[in-house]
Amino acid sequence: SVPSNIGIGSVGILSGMVVSATTPGDYVITVTATDGIGNTGSVNYTLRVIQGTYYMPDYCPVVAKDEYVYAVTDGLDAVVPVRVRSYMAGLSNPIVVSGGETVLFYEHVIDNPAIPGVAVNLRASTRFVPRSSLRAQTAILYYRGVDSAGNIWEYSLDANGGVPYQIFSAWANPGQTTNFTINFTDGYTYAYSVKINDSLITAMDTPLATFNNVMKITYLVDVTDPLGEASTLNYNEYCVKSVGIIATEYYEEKTFTTLINKEILLSTLLGGGVTLSENNPYVVNVDQTVGTSFSFLLNAAGGSTLSRYVWGVDPLYSGTQLRIQSPETYYEGSLAPTTYNLNLTVTDHYLRSATKTIVMTVQR
């Protein structure tokens, strides 16, 4: 039988779109032409339906209690002192989607900190709309679900009349573009054009790790406000199979020329319990024995080395100081003979910190 939505027009063009529910396999299509005096001729075509290259729930997972924490950088890659936390709530909400299937939806919760010095900021992770603060709205609740075929749906009482809308088909191919529109109750309309990159990226660095086979998804969004004024939102998401979104870049224009800010993965808590190995800094120094006048190197490892480690010593006793001889930092000074407890704190480029207490023994 011919898959639904496939047909032939009056001018003899066989066309259509295979729906995602179609069973993969070979379909033989017989096309018969009849002329004006009743003569006929037929030819068979084989339509091969495959699932697709990428199973999207692997790249954009919807799993209860999945959690991601991102570091924020500005357009010059300077780190902004905030964290963005994204997670799926543990309680499900069953909702009927188009086609009649009841799907479990999970609230997608996002901490929404103010980004100093950033006038425009969308939403990293799995959110398809900008931050509520950008649109001068109160907080909007969003829910996500995956149907039995693997299609990904989103739902909000404030979007599309409270009717769930599909944001990804179960399977996607390189170069594929999907379009959908979200109409909000406050009068805003967002028209999305979502493109899967032509190939996977070989390697991409984040503070957490270097990831291979990264899928890039580009979003071009035409926004119309309640007064009919138009603007655009443009961003790239970078996804890794069985992990999720590892980075998001936001741009001012559709040419993707001026980077506004970027969110990059710091840590994960997958399924509420499986954590990827975190690359946090740690203090290497051990207990010290020094003279009354001393100077020793503060030593750390791990974390990011994009910039030098920043050190703190508590308490910073009178007569001592931190001396920076970039990229190294020394603790030095003069103290009376006795033992001193020092709390050494190291902070890396992405503002991840670790503290260790050592004992410094001062001898004559």
N, C-alpha and C positions, 0 to 999 in steps of 0.2 A: 504494500500500500504506500501511497505517497504521503510523506510527512505533512502535517497540517501547516497551513500558511504558505505552501508551495503551489504555484499554479502557472498557467500560460495565458498571456494576454491576447487581445485581438490581432496584434501585429506579429504574433508568433514568438514572443520572448518569454522564456521560462525563467521565473524569478520568484523571490520571496525570502523569508527569514525563518530558519529552523528554530523553533522554540526550545527553551532549555530543558523541557520535560521529555523531549524526543529521545528514544532509546538509541544509543550509538550503534552503527552498523551500516550495511550497504542496502540502499533502496533502489530498485529498478523502476524507472519511469518510462512508460511507453508514450511517445508523442505521435499522433496520427494527424495527417493533413488530408483534406478532401477538396478537390477542385470543383469548378463550376458544373461539370458534367458527371460528377459522382465518382471520379477516380480517386483512389486513396493510396497513401504511402505511409509507412510507419518506421520509426527508428527507436531503439531502446537507449536510454541514458542511465548510467549508474551514479547515484548521488551517495557519496560516502560521508557519513556523519561521525565525527569523532568528538570526544568529550571536551577537548581543549588542552592547552599547554599548562596552565596554572589553575590549581584548585584554590579559589580565593579565600575560603575559610582558613587555609593554612597560612596565608600571608596577612590576612586581617581577621585574626581569631576573635570569636565571641565566646569566651569561656568565663564562667562565674569565678569571681575573685582574682582574675588576672589584674596585675598592677604594674604600672610603668612610672618611673620618675625621670624627668628630663632636665638637663641644664639649658639655660637660655643664653644665647650670645647675640650681640647686636650685629649690624651690618659690617662692622670691621673685625668681627670675631672676638670682641672684648666680652668677657663673661659678665652677665648681669646677675646680681646677688639674689636671685629667686629660684625656686624650683617649681616645676609643673608636675602634678601627680594625676595620673589617669588610671581609673580602674573600673571593672565591671562589678556591680553589686551582686551579692550572693543570692538574693531573693528573686524568684522568677515571676513573670506576669504573663499568663497565657492570653494570646490575642489571635483572632482569625484574620488571615491575610488573604489577598486576592487569590482565588482558586479554591477557597474554602478550608484550607488546612489551618489547624490551630498550632501556633508556634509559641515557644517559650521566649519571652523577651526579658532582658536584663537591663536595669538602669545603668547608663554609662555616666559615671560621676567624674567630674574634672575639677580639681582645685583651680581657682581662677585668680591668681595673684596679680596685682598691678605690676606692670613691667616698667621700671623707671626709664624715662627717656625714649620710650617706644610709643608712638602715637597710634599705630595700627598693629594689631596682633590677632591673627586668626587662632585656630585651635589645632594643635598637633594631635597626635594619636589618632583615634578613629572618628572624631567628630567631623561632620560635613558642613558645619556652619561656623561663622566667626564667633568669637567670644561675645557674650551678651553685653558686656560693657561697651564694645565697639558700636553696637546697634542701639544703645541707650534703652535696653530692655531689662526687665526683671529676669531672674534666673528661669531658664527653660529646662524642663526635664526631658531627657532623651532616653530611648530604650532601643536595644538592638536584639535581633534574633536571627537564627538560621533555620530555614525549613529543611524538610527531609531530603530535598534534592541538592542542598548546599547553597541555595540563593541567600544572600544577606539582605535583611530588611532593617529599616529604621522606623521609629514611631515616636510621635510627640503629640500631645493634645493641642499644641500651638502650631502644628505644621500640617498642611494639606487636609484640614478639617478633621484631624485626629485619625485619619486613615493611614495604616502602614504603607510605606513606599519602599520599593526595591532599589538598593544602591549598588549592588553587584550581583551579576549572575554567578552561578556556581563555578563556572569555568571561564577563563579568559585567555586570549592569545596575544602574542607580541604585536604592538601597534594598534590594538583594538581601542575604539573610542565608544564611550557610553554617554548618553545625554539624559538628564532628568531635571525636573523643576520642583522646587519647594516653595509653597505659598504660605506665608505666616499670617496669623490672625491680626497682627498689628499693621498689615498692609505692605510689608516687604515681600519681594519676590526674588528668589535666587535660581538662576538658570545655569545648570552645571554641564560642562563638557569635560569628561574624565578619560584620560588616555593612558593606557599601559605602554611603557617604553618598549622600543623595538627589540631590546635585548637586556639581559641581566647585567648588572655592574659587577665587575670582577671582585673588587675589594673596596670597603668603605670603613673609615676609622670613626669610632665613637669613644667617649671616655670609658665605656664599659669594655669594649673589645673591637677588633677588626672583623667585620663580617664579609663573607663572600656570597656571590649569587644574590645580589640585592635587586629587588624589583623597584623601579621608579614609577610612580604614578603622578601624572601632572593634572592639576585642576585649574580650569579657566572658568571663572564664575562671573556672570553678568548680573549685577544687582540693580533692582529698581525699588526706590523708596516710596512711601505712601503718596508723595507729591509728584511722582513720575520721573524724578531725577535719576540718572543712570551713573553707575560706577562699576569698577571691576575688583575682584579679589583673585589672587593668583598664587598658587603654592604647589610645591612638590612634596610628596611623601615617599619615604624609602622604607621598604618592607622586606623582612627576612622570613623565610618559611619556618614554621614552628616557633617563631619568636614574636613577630608582630612588627609594629612601626618603630624603627630605630632612629629616625630623624625626620624633621619637617622644615622646609625653607619657605619663607614668605617674601613675596616681591611686590613692588609698587605697580608694575605694569605687566601686560601680557607678553612683552618681549623678554621678561625675566632678566632684566638688566640690573636693577637696583635692589639689593637684598635689604629687607627691613630687619628681620631677625631670624634666628634659627633655633630649633629645639633639638637636642641630641641626647641619646639615651645614657642615663647614669646607672640605673639599676632596674631589675625586674623581679617580680614575685609571681611566677606563672602558676595559674590554678590555685593561688593562695598558699603555695608551699614550695614550689620548685624555683630556686633562685639561681640565675646565672652567676658564675664566679665574678665577684666585683673587684675591680682594679683600684682599690683604695690605697692611699699612701699610708705608710707606717714608720714609726721612729725606730732607727737602728741603734742609736746610742745605748750604752750600758753604763753601770755604775763607774764613776771616775774617781781616781786619786790624783790630786794636783797639789802644787805648791801654793804659797800665799798669793803669788802673782801668777795668773794662769790664763790660758787661751786654748780652747779646744773646738773642733769642728762639730757642728750639729749635722747629723747624718740621717737621711731618710731614704726610702725606696718606695716603689709602687706609685700609683696615681699617674697623673699627666706631667710630662716634662716640657710642655709647650712654653712654660715660663718657669722661673726659679721657684723653689719652695719658699713659702712665707712662714717664719718661725715666731713662736712666742715662748717666753720662759716665765713661770709664775711660781713663787714670787721673784721679781727682779730685784735682788738685794742691792742696797745702797753700796756703791763702789763697783758695780758690775754693769755691763751693757751688751747689747747685740751689735756686732760689727759685720756689715755686709760687704763682702768682697765678691761681687757677682760672678758666678751664680751661687757662691758659697756664703754661708753665714756662720760666724763664730760667736761663742759665748766666752767673754773674757772679763778680767777685772782683778781686784785684790780683796781678799777676805781674811778674817782672823781664822786661825786653826780651829776646826770643829767639823761636824758633819752637817750637810744641808740637803734637804729634800727639794728636788727641782721637778716641776711639772712641765715637760717639753711638749709643745703642740706644733704640729706641722700641718700646713694647708697647701693643697696643690692648685693648679690652674683653674680647676672647676669647682673650687671652694669646698672640696672634701677635706675633712680634718681628722687627725688622730692625735691622741695624747698618751704619753707614757711618763711615769714617775721614775726617776733615777735618784740614787744617793751620791752626792759629791762629797768626798772626804778631803778636807784641806789640811795639809801637813806643813810643818815648818821646813 
